[in-house]
Amino acid sequence: MKEKTPNKLIGESSPYLLQHANNPVDWHPWNEETLRKARDEDRPMLVSIGYSACHWCHVMAHETFEDPRSAEIMNAGFISVKVDREERPDVDAVYMRAVQAMTGQGGWPLHAFALPDGRPFYGGTYFPRGQWQQLCTAISKEFSANRAKLEDYAAKLDAGLNQPPIFTSADSEDESLSAALRTGASLLSGQMDTVNGGLGAAPKFPMPPALTFVLDYALLEKNDSYKDFLLLTLEKMALGGMYDQAGGGFARYSVDSFWKVPHFEKMLYDNAQLIRLYSQAYRAFGSLEMLKPVVESADFLMREMQLENGLFASALDADSEGEEGKFYLWTLDELQGILGNFFPDAQQIFRLGENDTWEKGTYILQRKSPLKDLAARFGESEEAMLSEINDIQALLLTEREKRPRPGLDHKALTGWNGLAISALVHAYFATQEEKYLSAANKTADYLINEMRTDDGGLYRAFANGRKYIPGFVDDYSLLIEGLLALYEATFDTERIVQAEGLKGYVLEKFSREKSAMFSLSAKGLDDSPAQVVETADGVLPSGNSVMAANLLKLSRLLEKPAWEREAEEMIASMAEMVARYPLSHGAWMRNVLMRTFPFIDLVICGEKARSFSGEISTHYHPNVFMSGGDEVNQLPILKNRFRKGKTLLYVCRNKVCLEPVEGVHTALEMINERGTPHKFGR
C-alpha cells in the first residue's frame, strides 16, 4: 500500500490544520507564499475554514477530504487553502461576510471559492461528498469558460463588502444613548424565552455578553422581570444537559429549546465567560445554584484545559472513539454499578426515567430540580443536598476518567486566555479561594513575559512549543481586561503598567484614520485579506467593545481624560446598532450602561486594603471599579489618599468623592444607593 505523502500543512502548529496534513487534498496554509502561488499560477482559490472542535468539519473531512476522487478534483482545479478560524479571525471574517452575503447564512465548516487574488465569488458551508464533487467540477469549468463573469461578480461583491463601516455620529448628550438603551432593552426582552430561559429559539447559545447586560440592567434599573429571566436562564442552563453534570463546564450550545441535548464540544471562551457571569450572579443574589457552576467549571478548566506553562487550551472535541458525545453518555446499568447505594437518590436528582433516554438507551445527565426544591424533597438543607450531589458527581467523574478522552485542541490563544484570567479572578471573588487567583497570575505572567513580539506586541497563538501569528485587537483588549481584573484582586500596580503598555501598542498599530474604532488586524500584516473592523458582539464580545470598557477604566486609574473621550466616542457611535440589534451588541449595551448610570470608583488605601477589597469583592455591583493599596504608590487615582494608621475607603461617583469611611459595611451602603443616569458633560 502506497504511503501517504503529507501536504503543505505538515509544518503548521494548529491541531486543526495538522488533522488535515495527511489528506490526499494538496492543502496549503494561509500565508503570503500561498497567495503568491495562486496569483503566479493564475488559479482560483478554494478556502476551507473550520476549527478543531467543529463536529461537521470532522464529518466533511472524513467523508470528502480523505476521499481520493474528491482530492483529485480539488487538486486539478484549485489552490486549496485550509484555515483555522481561531488562528485567523481576519481571514474568517472576510469570507464569512462574503458567504453570508451570497447565501444568507454562515457557519463552519465555511467554504469560499475565490479568484487568484483572493476575492470570493461563491461559497457555502457543509456539502455532502457527491454534491461537493459536482460543485467543484462545475466551478472549475465556469472559471475556465466564463472567467469575466466571475470577475465582474467578485468585483461587485468586494465593493459592497469593503464599504467603510457606517457608525452614527458620536453624540455627547446622554439622551441619545438613554433612548438607544431603552429601545434595545425593549427589543431584547422580546427575544427572552421566559419558560425555558435563553435568548431566541433553538439551537440555543448562552450568549454571555447579552446575558451579562441583562444582569447589569436588572441591578441598575431594579428591573424584576430582567432579574427573573436572568436567574431562570442561568438555572435552566445549569440543570440541563448542556452543563456537564459529572465534571463541570458547559458545552457550546443546546440543539433544543430546553438545554437538554448539547453540541458536545467545550470551548474555552464559553466556559470562561460563563464562570464570570455565574460568579457575578452569585455575588449579586447569593444563590448556591449560581455558585455551583463557578466552582465546578473553574476546576474543570484547571483540570482538563490548563497546559503546563499556565496557558489554557482552546477546546475539547465533541467526539471520542468516533462518536459524538460518547465520553459524556451513561447507561442505566453503568450508573447503578458506579453509584451503588447512591443510585436511588440519583434517580431522584437526575432525569433517569424511561422517557429521558437520548440515543441507544443512553442518558445525558440532567438535574430534575434546583437545589432548593431537591433539598425540600429530601428534607435536607441546601448545603447538605449540594454535598450529596458532589459525592455522586465525584464517583461519576472518577469512573469517566478511565474512558478514552475527546481530542484536545491544545492551541492556546492569547485573547481567550485573557478571558480565562478574568474568569479565574471572578471565581476567586466568589469563593476567596487563592488557587484561582494563583492560576490567573500564572497565565498572565506567561502571556506578558513569553508571548511578545520583537516590537513589544503580542503573539496570538501558542502550540507545539511555538508562538506564532501577530495578535489581533481582541487579543490585546481581552488580555488588558484580564489584567484589570487581576489588579482589582491584588492591587498590584505592575498589572496597570502592563495594561497601559498594551493599550499604547493598540493605539499605534490598530488605529484608523477618521474613526474611533480599531481594526481587527494590525497595520502591516501582509497576508491579511482586508482591514476589517469588527464591532458585533455575538457569543464573544468584539475587541472594540471590550477596548472601550478598558479605556474607561484606565482613564480613571491613570487620569487620562483623552482616553475617556475616546471611549465615549466609540460608545456613542454605536447607539443606533444598540437600539436596532441588541442581541448582537451585548457588550456595547453594557458599555452604554456604564455611560448612562453613574460610574463608581472605589478607592481603598491603607494596611487593610487587600482584606477590605476581598470582602467587598464577594458582592457584585455593576459600574464599580476598585483600586487601592496598602502603601503609597504612584498610581494617579491614589494620590493623596493615604492616612497613617488608617485604612480609608473612598466612594467616588462620577468623579465626585464622598467623605472617606473606615468600614466596609458603610462603603457598601454608599455604593448601593441608587444612582440616576448622568450626562456626559463635565
C-alpha positions as CSV (number, residue, x, y, z in Angstrom):
1,M,0.0,0.0,0.0
2,K,1.4,3.4,-1.0
3,E,2.3,5.5,2.0
4,K,0.6,8.9,2.2
5,T,2.6,11.9,1.5
6,P,1.9,14.8,3.8
7,N,0.6,18.0,2.2
8,K,1.8,21.6,2.9
9,L,0.0,21.7,6.3
10,I,2.5,19.3,7.9
11,G,4.7,22.2,9.0
12,E,1.9,24.0,10.8
13,S,1.3,24.2,14.6
14,S,-2.6,24.3,14.6
15,P,-4.0,21.0,15.7
16,Y,-6.9,21.6,13.3
17,L,-4.6,22.1,10.3
18,L,-2.4,19.1,11.3
19,Q,-5.6,17.0,11.3
20,H,-5.7,17.6,7.5
21,A,-1.9,17.2,6.9
22,N,-2.3,13.7,5.5
23,N,-5.3,14.3,3.4
24,P,-4.9,13.5,-0.3
25,V,-6.0,17.1,-0.9
26,D,-3.0,19.3,-1.6
27,W,-3.8,21.7,1.2
28,H,-1.9,24.9,1.7
29,P,-1.8,27.1,4.8
30,W,-2.9,30.7,4.5
31,N,0.2,32.8,4.1
32,E,1.9,35.1,1.7
33,E,3.6,32.2,-0.2
34,T,0.3,30.5,-0.9
35,L,-1.3,33.8,-2.0
36,R,1.6,34.4,-4.3
37,K,1.3,30.9,-5.7
38,A,-2.3,31.5,-6.6
39,R,-1.5,34.7,-8.4
40,D,1.6,33.4,-10.2
41,E,-0.2,30.3,-11.4
42,D,-3.4,32.2,-12.1
43,R,-5.6,29.6,-10.4
44,P,-8.7,30.0,-8.4
45,M,-8.6,29.5,-4.7
46,L,-10.7,27.2,-2.6
47,V,-10.7,28.5,1.0
48,S,-11.9,26.0,3.6
49,I,-12.3,27.4,7.2
50,G,-13.1,25.4,10.4
51,Y,-11.7,24.6,13.8
52,S,-10.7,21.6,15.8
53,A,-13.8,21.1,17.9
54,C,-16.2,21.6,14.9
55,H,-18.2,18.3,14.5
56,W,-19.3,18.9,10.9
57,C,-15.8,19.9,10.0
58,H,-14.7,16.4,11.0
59,V,-17.6,14.8,9.2
60,M,-16.7,16.6,5.9
61,A,-13.0,15.8,6.4
62,H,-13.7,12.1,6.7
63,E,-16.4,11.9,4.0
64,T,-14.8,14.2,1.5
65,F,-11.2,15.4,2.1
66,E,-10.0,11.9,2.8
67,D,-11.6,10.7,-0.4
68,P,-9.2,10.3,-3.4
69,R,-11.7,11.3,-6.1
70,S,-12.7,14.5,-4.2
71,A,-9.0,15.3,-3.8
72,E,-8.3,14.7,-7.5
73,I,-11.0,17.2,-8.5
74,M,-9.8,19.8,-6.0
75,N,-6.1,19.4,-6.8
76,A,-6.8,19.7,-10.5
77,G,-8.9,22.8,-10.3
78,F,-7.8,24.9,-7.3
79,I,-5.2,26.1,-4.9
80,S,-6.9,24.7,-1.8
81,V,-6.3,26.6,1.4
82,K,-7.1,25.3,4.9
83,V,-7.7,28.0,7.6
84,D,-8.1,27.6,11.4
85,R,-10.6,30.3,12.1
86,E,-9.4,30.6,15.7
87,E,-5.9,31.4,14.5
88,R,-7.0,33.8,11.7
89,P,-10.2,35.7,12.6
90,D,-9.3,38.2,10.0
91,V,-9.5,35.7,7.1
92,D,-12.6,34.1,8.6
93,A,-14.3,37.5,8.9
94,V,-13.8,38.3,5.3
95,Y,-15.0,35.1,3.8
96,M,-17.8,34.7,6.4
97,R,-19.2,38.0,5.4
98,A,-19.0,37.1,1.7
99,V,-20.8,33.7,2.2
100,Q,-23.5,35.3,4.3
101,A,-24.0,38.0,1.6
102,M,-24.2,35.3,-1.1
103,T,-26.3,32.7,0.7
104,G,-28.0,34.4,3.6
105,Q,-26.3,32.1,6.1
106,G,-23.0,31.2,7.5
107,G,-21.2,28.8,9.9
108,W,-18.5,26.2,10.0
109,P,-17.2,24.5,8.0
110,L,-17.1,27.5,5.7
111,H,-16.1,27.2,2.1
112,A,-15.4,30.1,-0.3
113,F,-14.3,29.9,-3.9
114,A,-12.2,32.9,-4.9
115,L,-10.3,34.5,-7.8
116,P,-6.5,34.2,-7.8
117,D,-6.3,37.5,-6.0
118,G,-8.4,36.1,-3.1
119,R,-11.7,37.9,-3.9
120,P,-14.6,35.4,-3.4
121,F,-17.3,34.7,-6.0
122,Y,-19.1,31.7,-4.5
123,G,-19.4,29.9,-1.2
124,G,-21.3,27.8,1.3
125,T,-20.9,25.7,4.4
126,Y,-21.2,21.9,4.7
127,F,-21.6,19.9,1.4
128,P,-22.1,16.1,1.2
129,R,-19.4,14.4,-0.9
130,G,-21.3,13.9,-4.1
131,Q,-22.6,17.5,-4.1
132,W,-19.1,18.8,-3.3
133,Q,-17.6,16.9,-6.2
134,Q,-20.2,18.3,-8.6
135,L,-19.8,21.8,-7.3
136,C,-16.0,21.8,-7.6
137,T,-16.2,20.4,-11.1
138,A,-18.8,23.0,-12.2
139,I,-16.9,25.9,-10.7
140,S,-13.6,24.8,-12.2
141,K,-15.3,24.7,-15.7
142,E,-17.0,28.1,-15.1
143,F,-13.7,29.7,-14.2
144,S,-12.2,28.5,-17.5
145,A,-15.2,29.3,-19.7
146,N,-16.7,32.4,-18.1
147,R,-14.0,34.0,-16.0
148,A,-15.0,37.5,-16.9
149,K,-18.5,36.9,-15.4
150,L,-17.0,35.6,-12.2
151,E,-14.6,38.6,-12.0
152,D,-17.4,41.0,-12.5
153,Y,-19.5,39.4,-9.7
154,A,-16.4,39.3,-7.4
155,A,-15.7,43.0,-8.0
156,K,-19.3,44.0,-7.2
157,L,-19.3,41.7,-4.1
158,D,-16.0,43.1,-2.9
159,A,-17.1,46.7,-3.4
160,G,-20.2,46.1,-1.3
161,L,-18.3,44.2,1.4
162,N,-15.5,46.7,1.7
163,Q,-17.6,49.8,2.1
164,P,-16.2,51.6,5.2
165,P,-18.3,50.8,8.3
166,I,-21.0,53.3,8.9
167,F,-21.4,54.4,12.5
168,T,-23.7,57.1,13.8
169,S,-22.0,60.3,14.6
170,A,-20.8,60.5,18.2
171,D,-23.4,62.4,20.2
172,S,-22.1,63.6,23.6
173,E,-25.5,64.1,25.1
174,D,-26.9,61.3,27.2
175,E,-30.4,61.5,25.7
176,S,-29.4,59.6,22.5
177,L,-27.7,56.8,24.5
178,S,-30.6,56.6,27.0
179,A,-33.1,56.3,24.2
180,A,-30.9,53.7,22.4
181,L,-30.7,51.8,25.7
182,R,-34.4,51.8,26.3
183,T,-35.2,50.7,22.7
184,G,-32.5,48.0,22.7
185,A,-33.6,46.7,26.1
186,S,-37.2,46.5,24.9
187,L,-36.3,44.6,21.8
188,L,-34.1,42.2,23.8
189,S,-37.0,41.5,26.1
190,G,-39.0,40.3,23.1
191,Q,-36.4,37.6,22.5
192,M,-36.5,36.2,26.0
193,D,-37.8,32.7,26.5
194,T,-39.5,33.2,29.8
195,V,-40.4,29.5,30.1
196,N,-37.1,27.7,29.4
197,G,-34.7,30.6,29.6
198,G,-32.3,31.8,27.0
199,L,-32.5,34.3,24.1
200,G,-34.2,33.2,20.9
201,A,-35.2,29.7,19.8
202,A,-33.3,26.5,19.2
203,P,-30.5,26.0,18.8
204,K,-29.8,28.0,21.9
205,F,-26.4,29.6,22.6
206,P,-25.6,31.0,26.0
207,M,-24.7,34.4,24.6
208,P,-22.7,35.6,27.7
209,P,-22.3,39.3,26.5
210,A,-26.1,39.7,26.2
211,L,-26.8,37.8,29.4
212,T,-24.3,39.9,31.3
213,F,-26.0,43.0,30.1
214,V,-29.3,41.5,31.3
215,L,-27.8,41.0,34.8
216,D,-26.4,44.6,35.0
217,Y,-29.6,46.1,33.6
218,A,-31.6,44.2,36.2
219,L,-29.4,45.5,39.0
220,L,-29.1,49.1,37.9
221,E,-32.7,49.6,36.8
222,K,-34.1,47.5,39.7
223,N,-35.9,45.6,36.9
224,D,-37.5,42.4,38.4
225,S,-38.6,41.0,35.0
226,Y,-35.0,41.1,33.8
227,K,-33.8,39.6,37.1
228,D,-36.3,36.8,37.0
229,F,-35.4,36.0,33.4
230,L,-31.7,36.0,34.1
231,L,-32.0,33.7,37.1
232,L,-34.3,31.4,35.2
233,T,-31.9,31.2,32.3
234,L,-28.8,30.5,34.5
235,E,-30.7,27.9,36.5
236,K,-32.1,26.1,33.4
237,M,-28.6,26.0,31.8
238,A,-27.0,24.6,35.0
239,L,-29.7,21.9,35.3
240,G,-29.7,20.8,31.7
241,G,-27.6,18.5,29.6
242,M,-25.6,21.4,28.1
243,Y,-23.9,21.5,31.5
244,D,-21.6,18.6,32.3
245,Q,-23.3,17.2,35.5
246,A,-20.3,15.0,36.2
247,G,-17.3,17.2,35.7
248,G,-18.4,20.8,35.3
249,G,-18.1,23.0,32.3
250,F,-20.6,24.0,29.5
251,A,-20.9,22.6,26.0
252,R,-21.1,25.1,23.2
253,Y,-24.8,25.2,22.7
254,S,-28.1,23.2,23.0
255,V,-29.7,21.8,19.9
256,D,-33.1,22.1,21.5
257,S,-35.1,24.8,23.5
258,F,-34.7,23.0,26.8
259,W,-30.9,22.9,27.2
260,K,-31.2,19.1,27.1
261,V,-29.1,17.9,24.2
262,P,-25.8,19.7,23.8
263,H,-23.4,20.1,20.9
264,F,-20.8,18.3,23.0
265,E,-17.7,20.3,22.3
266,K,-16.5,22.5,25.1
267,M,-14.9,25.9,24.2
268,L,-12.6,27.9,26.5
269,Y,-14.3,31.1,25.6
270,D,-17.8,29.9,26.6
271,N,-16.7,28.5,29.9
272,A,-14.6,31.5,30.8
273,Q,-17.4,33.9,30.2
274,L,-20.0,31.8,32.0
275,I,-17.8,31.3,35.0
276,R,-17.6,35.1,35.2
277,L,-21.4,35.5,34.7
278,Y,-22.4,32.9,37.3
279,S,-19.9,34.4,39.8
280,Q,-21.5,37.8,39.3
281,A,-25.0,36.4,39.7
282,Y,-24.0,34.5,42.9
283,R,-22.4,37.6,44.4
284,A,-25.4,39.7,43.4
285,F,-28.2,37.3,44.6
286,G,-26.5,34.8,47.0
287,S,-27.8,31.6,45.4
288,L,-25.9,28.4,45.8
289,E,-27.3,27.4,42.5
290,M,-25.2,30.1,40.9
291,L,-22.1,29.2,42.9
292,K,-22.0,25.6,41.9
293,P,-21.2,26.1,38.2
294,V,-18.5,28.7,39.1
295,V,-16.5,26.2,41.3
296,E,-17.1,23.1,39.1
297,S,-16.3,24.9,35.8
298,A,-13.2,26.7,37.1
299,D,-12.0,23.4,38.5
300,F,-12.8,21.8,35.1
301,L,-10.7,24.4,33.3
302,M,-7.7,23.9,35.6
303,R,-8.1,20.1,35.5
304,E,-8.7,19.4,31.8
305,M,-7.7,22.5,29.8
306,Q,-4.7,24.1,31.6
307,L,-1.3,23.4,30.0
308,E,2.0,23.1,31.9
309,N,3.0,26.7,31.1
310,G,-0.1,28.0,32.6
311,L,-2.0,28.8,29.4
312,F,-5.3,27.2,28.6
313,A,-6.1,25.1,25.6
314,S,-8.8,26.2,23.1
315,A,-11.3,23.4,23.1
316,L,-12.3,19.8,23.8
317,D,-13.8,18.0,20.8
318,A,-17.3,16.7,20.8
319,D,-16.2,13.3,19.5
320,S,-14.4,10.4,21.2
321,E,-14.0,6.9,19.8
322,G,-15.5,8.2,16.6
323,E,-18.9,9.1,18.2
324,E,-20.3,12.4,19.1
325,G,-20.8,12.8,22.9
326,K,-19.8,9.3,23.8
327,F,-17.5,10.5,26.6
328,Y,-20.4,12.1,28.4
329,L,-23.2,9.5,28.0
330,W,-24.2,6.8,30.5
331,T,-26.4,3.7,30.5
332,L,-28.6,2.8,33.5
333,D,-26.5,-0.3,34.2
334,E,-23.4,1.8,34.3
335,L,-24.9,4.3,36.7
336,Q,-26.2,1.6,39.0
337,G,-22.8,-0.1,39.1
338,I,-20.9,3.1,39.8
339,L,-23.2,4.7,42.3
340,G,-24.3,1.7,44.4
341,N,-26.2,2.9,47.4
342,F,-26.3,6.4,45.9
343,F,-28.3,5.2,42.9
344,P,-31.9,5.6,44.3
345,D,-31.1,9.2,45.3
346,A,-29.5,9.8,41.9
347,Q,-32.8,8.7,40.3
348,Q,-34.5,11.5,42.3
349,I,-31.8,14.0,41.5
350,F,-31.2,13.3,37.8
351,R,-33.6,12.6,34.9
352,L,-33.2,8.8,34.7
353,G,-36.7,7.6,33.6
354,E,-37.5,5.6,30.6
355,N,-38.7,8.7,28.7
356,D,-35.4,10.5,29.5
357,T,-33.1,8.5,27.3
358,W,-31.3,10.1,24.4
359,E,-30.0,7.6,21.8
360,K,-29.3,3.8,22.1
361,G,-30.6,3.7,25.7
362,T,-28.0,6.2,26.9
363,Y,-28.6,9.2,29.2
364,I,-27.4,12.8,29.1
365,L,-27.3,13.6,32.7
366,Q,-29.7,16.5,33.7
367,R,-30.9,17.5,37.2
368,K,-34.6,17.4,37.7
369,S,-34.9,20.3,40.0
370,P,-32.9,23.2,41.5
371,L,-31.1,22.8,44.8
372,K,-33.8,24.4,46.9
373,D,-36.5,22.1,45.6
374,L,-34.4,19.0,45.9
375,A,-33.5,19.9,49.5
376,A,-37.2,20.3,50.3
377,R,-38.0,16.9,48.8
378,F,-35.2,15.2,50.7
379,G,-35.8,17.1,53.9
380,E,-32.2,18.5,53.8
381,S,-30.6,21.9,53.8
382,E,-29.3,23.2,50.5
383,E,-25.8,22.7,51.8
384,A,-26.4,19.1,52.6
385,M,-28.1,18.5,49.3
386,L,-25.2,20.1,47.5
387,S,-22.8,17.9,49.4
388,E,-24.6,14.7,48.3
389,I,-24.7,15.8,44.7
390,N,-21.0,16.5,44.9
391,D,-20.4,13.0,46.2
392,I,-22.3,11.5,43.3
393,Q,-20.5,13.6,40.8
394,A,-17.1,12.6,42.2
395,L,-17.9,8.9,41.7
396,L,-19.0,9.6,38.2
397,L,-16.0,11.7,37.3
398,T,-13.6,9.2,38.7
399,E,-15.1,6.5,36.6
400,R,-15.3,8.7,33.5
401,E,-11.7,9.5,33.7
402,K,-11.0,5.9,32.7
403,R,-12.7,6.4,29.3
404,P,-10.9,7.4,26.1
405,R,-10.9,11.2,26.1
406,P,-12.2,13.6,23.4
407,G,-9.4,15.3,21.5
408,L,-7.9,18.4,23.0
409,D,-7.2,21.4,20.8
410,H,-4.1,22.3,22.8
411,K,-3.5,25.5,20.8
412,A,-3.6,28.4,23.3
413,L,-4.9,31.8,22.1
414,T,-3.9,35.0,23.8
415,G,-7.4,36.6,23.8
416,W,-9.2,33.5,25.0
417,N,-6.6,33.2,27.8
418,G,-7.4,36.8,28.7
419,L,-11.0,35.6,29.2
420,A,-9.7,32.8,31.3
421,I,-7.8,35.2,33.5
422,S,-10.9,37.2,34.1
423,A,-12.9,34.1,34.8
424,L,-10.5,32.8,37.4
425,V,-10.4,36.2,39.1
426,H,-14.2,36.2,39.3
427,A,-14.1,32.6,40.7
428,Y,-11.7,34.0,43.3
429,F,-14.1,36.9,44.1
430,A,-16.9,34.4,44.6
431,T,-15.0,31.9,46.7
432,Q,-11.9,33.7,48.0
433,E,-10.0,30.5,47.0
434,E,-6.4,31.5,46.4
435,K,-5.9,28.7,43.9
436,Y,-7.9,30.6,41.3
437,L,-6.0,33.8,41.8
438,S,-2.7,31.9,41.6
439,A,-3.7,30.3,38.3
440,A,-4.8,33.6,36.9
441,N,-1.5,35.2,37.8
442,K,0.4,32.3,36.2
443,T,-1.5,32.7,32.9
444,A,-1.0,36.4,32.9
445,D,2.7,36.1,33.6
446,Y,3.3,33.7,30.7
447,L,1.4,35.9,28.2
448,I,3.2,39.1,29.3
449,N,6.7,37.6,29.5
450,E,6.7,34.9,26.8
451,M,4.1,35.8,24.1
452,R,5.7,39.0,23.0
453,T,6.9,40.0,19.5
454,D,10.2,41.8,19.0
455,D,8.4,45.2,18.8
456,G,6.6,44.8,22.1
457,G,3.3,43.4,20.7
458,L,1.6,40.1,21.4
459,Y,1.6,36.8,19.5
460,R,-1.9,35.4,19.1
461,A,-1.2,31.6,19.3
462,F,1.0,29.1,21.1
463,A,1.1,25.4,20.1
464,N,3.7,22.7,19.9
465,G,6.3,24.8,21.6
466,R,5.9,27.7,19.1
467,K,4.4,31.1,19.4
468,Y,3.1,32.5,16.1
469,I,0.8,34.9,14.3
470,P,0.8,38.5,15.4
471,G,-2.0,39.3,17.8
472,F,-5.4,40.8,16.7
473,V,-7.1,43.6,18.5
474,D,-9.2,41.2,20.6
475,D,-6.0,39.6,21.9
476,Y,-5.0,42.9,23.3
477,S,-8.4,44.0,24.6
478,L,-9.2,40.7,26.3
479,L,-5.7,40.5,27.9
480,I,-6.0,44.1,29.1
481,E,-9.4,43.3,30.6
482,G,-7.8,40.3,32.4
483,L,-5.0,42.4,33.7
484,L,-7.5,45.0,35.1
485,A,-9.4,42.2,36.8
486,L,-6.1,41.0,38.3
487,Y,-5.4,44.5,39.5
488,E,-8.8,44.7,41.3
489,A,-8.0,41.4,43.1
490,T,-4.4,42.2,44.0
491,F,-3.8,45.9,43.8
492,D,-0.5,45.1,42.0
493,T,0.3,48.2,40.1
494,E,2.5,46.3,37.7
495,R,-0.7,44.9,36.1
496,I,-1.7,48.5,35.3
497,V,1.7,49.3,33.8
498,Q,1.3,46.2,31.6
499,A,-2.2,47.1,30.6
500,E,-1.1,50.7,29.8
501,G,1.8,49.4,27.6
502,L,-0.6,47.2,25.6
503,K,-3.0,50.0,25.2
504,G,-0.3,52.1,23.7
505,Y,0.6,49.4,21.2
506,V,-3.0,49.2,20.1
507,L,-3.2,52.9,19.6
508,E,-0.1,52.8,17.4
509,K,-0.9,49.7,15.4
510,F,-4.6,49.3,15.2
511,S,-6.0,52.9,15.0
512,R,-7.8,54.0,11.8
513,E,-8.0,57.5,10.3
514,K,-11.2,59.3,10.9
515,S,-12.6,56.5,13.0
516,A,-12.8,55.9,16.8
517,M,-12.8,52.1,16.1
518,F,-9.8,49.9,15.9
519,S,-9.0,47.4,13.0
520,L,-9.1,43.7,13.7
521,S,-5.6,43.2,12.4
522,A,-2.6,45.4,12.9
523,K,-1.1,47.6,10.2
524,G,1.5,45.8,8.1
525,L,0.1,42.3,8.5
526,D,1.0,41.3,4.9
527,D,-1.2,38.3,4.4
528,S,-4.4,39.8,6.0
529,P,-7.1,39.8,3.3
530,A,-8.6,43.2,4.4
531,Q,-8.6,45.8,7.2
532,V,-11.7,44.6,8.9
533,V,-13.4,46.5,11.7
534,E,-15.4,44.1,14.0
535,T,-18.0,45.7,16.3
536,A,-20.6,43.0,16.7
537,D,-20.8,41.0,19.9
538,G,-22.0,37.5,19.5
539,V,-21.0,34.6,21.7
540,L,-17.8,36.5,22.1
541,P,-17.6,40.3,22.7
542,S,-15.8,42.3,19.9
543,G,-12.4,43.6,20.5
544,N,-13.7,47.1,20.1
545,S,-16.4,46.9,22.7
546,V,-14.0,45.4,25.3
547,M,-11.4,48.1,24.4
548,A,-14.0,50.8,25.0
549,A,-14.7,49.5,28.5
550,N,-10.9,49.1,29.2
551,L,-10.3,52.8,28.2
552,L,-13.0,54.0,30.6
553,K,-11.3,52.2,33.5
554,L,-7.7,53.0,32.5
555,S,-8.6,56.7,32.0
556,R,-9.8,56.8,35.7
557,L,-6.8,55.0,37.1
558,L,-4.2,56.9,35.2
559,E,-6.1,60.3,34.9
560,K,-6.1,60.2,31.1
561,P,-9.1,62.2,30.0
562,A,-8.3,61.8,26.4
563,W,-8.8,58.0,26.7
564,E,-12.2,58.6,28.3
565,R,-13.2,60.9,25.4
566,E,-12.0,58.2,23.0
567,A,-14.2,55.6,24.8
568,E,-17.2,57.9,24.8
569,E,-16.9,58.5,21.1
570,M,-16.7,54.7,20.5
571,I,-19.8,54.0,22.6
572,A,-21.8,56.9,21.4
573,S,-21.2,55.9,17.8
574,M,-22.8,52.5,18.4
575,A,-26.1,54.0,19.7
576,E,-28.0,53.1,16.5
577,M,-26.7,49.5,16.4
578,V,-27.5,49.0,20.1
579,A,-31.1,50.2,19.5
580,R,-31.6,48.0,16.4
581,Y,-29.6,44.8,17.2
582,P,-29.2,44.4,20.9
583,L,-28.7,40.6,20.9
584,S,-25.6,41.0,18.8
585,H,-24.3,44.0,20.7
586,G,-24.5,42.8,24.3
587,A,-21.1,44.2,25.4
588,W,-21.9,47.5,23.8
589,M,-25.2,47.6,25.7
590,R,-23.1,47.2,28.9
591,N,-20.9,50.0,27.8
592,V,-23.9,52.2,27.4
593,L,-24.9,51.3,30.9
594,M,-21.5,52.5,32.1
595,R,-22.2,55.9,30.4
596,T,-25.8,56.3,31.4
597,F,-25.5,55.3,35.0
598,P,-23.0,56.7,37.5
599,F,-19.6,55.0,37.3
600,I,-18.2,54.4,40.8
601,D,-14.6,54.4,41.7
602,L,-14.0,52.6,45.0
603,V,-10.5,53.5,46.3
604,I,-9.2,51.6,49.3
605,C,-5.9,52.9,50.9
606,G,-4.2,51.5,54.0
607,E,-2.8,48.4,55.5
608,K,-6.1,46.5,55.4
609,A,-6.7,47.4,51.7
610,R,-6.5,43.8,50.5
611,S,-8.6,42.3,53.2
612,F,-11.3,45.0,52.7
613,S,-11.2,44.6,48.9
614,G,-11.6,40.8,49.4
615,E,-14.7,41.3,51.5
616,I,-16.2,43.8,49.0
617,S,-15.4,41.6,46.0
618,T,-17.8,38.9,47.4
619,H,-20.5,41.3,46.4
620,Y,-21.2,42.3,42.8
621,H,-22.0,45.8,41.7
622,P,-22.1,46.9,38.1
623,N,-20.3,50.1,37.3
624,V,-17.9,49.8,40.2
625,F,-14.1,49.5,39.8
626,M,-11.8,49.0,42.8
627,S,-8.3,50.4,43.2
628,G,-6.0,50.9,46.1
629,G,-3.1,49.5,48.0
630,D,-1.5,49.0,51.5
631,E,1.2,51.6,50.9
632,V,1.8,54.8,48.9
633,N,2.4,54.3,45.2
634,Q,2.5,56.3,42.1
635,L,-0.9,55.4,40.6
636,P,-2.6,58.8,39.9
637,I,-6.0,57.8,41.3
638,L,-4.4,57.0,44.7
639,K,-2.6,60.4,45.1
640,N,-3.1,62.0,48.5
641,R,-5.4,59.2,49.6
642,F,-3.3,57.6,52.3
643,R,-3.5,58.4,56.0
644,K,-1.0,56.9,58.5
645,G,-2.6,54.2,60.7
646,K,-5.9,54.1,58.9
647,T,-7.5,52.2,56.0
648,L,-9.9,54.5,54.2
649,L,-12.5,53.7,51.6
650,Y,-13.4,56.5,49.1
651,V,-16.6,56.1,47.2
652,C,-16.4,58.4,44.1
653,R,-19.5,58.7,41.9
654,N,-18.9,60.4,38.5
655,K,-15.5,61.7,39.8
656,V,-17.1,63.3,42.9
657,C,-15.9,61.7,46.1
658,L,-17.8,61.4,49.3
659,E,-16.1,61.7,52.7
660,P,-13.9,58.6,53.2
661,V,-15.1,56.0,55.6
662,E,-13.3,53.3,57.6
663,G,-15.9,50.5,57.4
664,V,-16.7,48.1,54.6
665,H,-20.3,47.9,55.5
666,T,-20.6,51.7,55.3
667,A,-18.9,51.8,51.9
668,L,-21.2,49.1,50.6
669,E,-24.3,51.1,51.7
670,M,-22.9,54.1,49.9
671,I,-22.4,52.1,46.7
672,N,-25.9,50.6,46.9
673,E,-27.6,54.0,46.9
674,R,-29.4,54.1,43.6
675,G,-27.7,56.4,41.1
676,T,-29.6,58.2,38.4
677,P,-28.5,58.4,34.7
678,H,-26.0,61.2,34.2
679,K,-24.9,63.5,31.4
680,F,-21.6,63.1,29.6
681,G,-20.8,66.8,30.0
682,R,-18.1,67.5,32.6
